[in-house]
Amino acid sequence: MGNYLDIALIIISIALVAAVILQNKGVGLGGLSGSDSGSMFSARRGIEKTLFYVTIGLAVVFFILTIVTVAIK
């Protein structure tokens, strides 16, 4: 059973990393241009909102799966 949990943990972690990377829309080098993009607020709509909730769900599943894996081993 431990192997299945390890495989599930790897799959969830890869999906979580992908979801976080997909959320970064031009944030990486935005601060170097001199403009202050942090003061502007934009509401999440459509796929951004769905991706946000998927990321939260994956993080919760990752946390619970990690606790279960540590408790079993």
N, C-alpha and C positions, 0 to 999 in steps of 0.2 A: 504494500500500500504506500510505502514511503516513496517508491519510484514514481508512482502516479502523481503524488503530490508535488514531487520535484519537477516533473514534466509540466504540470499545470502551472506551477510557479514561474517557470521559465517562459511559458507562453503568455501568461498574464503580464510579466515584466516587459516583454518585448512589445506587447500591445500598449502598455502604459507609456513606454518611451515614445512609441510612434504617435500616440494621441497628444502627448505634450509637445512634441516637435511640430505636429500639424497646427497646433494653436499659436505658435510663434509666427506671426505674420509681419515680417519686416522689423522685428524688434531688435535684432542682433546688432546692426550697425546704425540704427536710427539716432543714437545719442552722439555719434561722431560728427554729424552734419551741423550741429549747433542749434538745431531747432528743438524746442521743448515739446515733445509729443506726449509726455506723461500728463499734461494738464488737460488734455482733451478726452472727454468721455464719450464712448459710443456703446450703445446697447447691443447685446448679443442677439442676433436674429437667425432664424433658419438653421443652417448646418453648423454655424458657430455655437449656437445654444445647445444643439444636440451633442456636438463634440465635447462641450464643456461638461455636460451631464454624464457622458460616457467616460470621461477622464475621472470624474469623481467616483463613479461606480467601479471603475477598474482599480482605483487607489484603495477603496474600501475592501474589495475582494482580495487584492494583494496583501493588505494588512492582515485580514482574517486568515488567509491561507498561510501566511508566514507564522502567525501565532500557532495555528494548528500543526504545522510542520515541526516547529520547535517543541511543542508539547508532546508530540508522538515520539520524536527521537530522543 
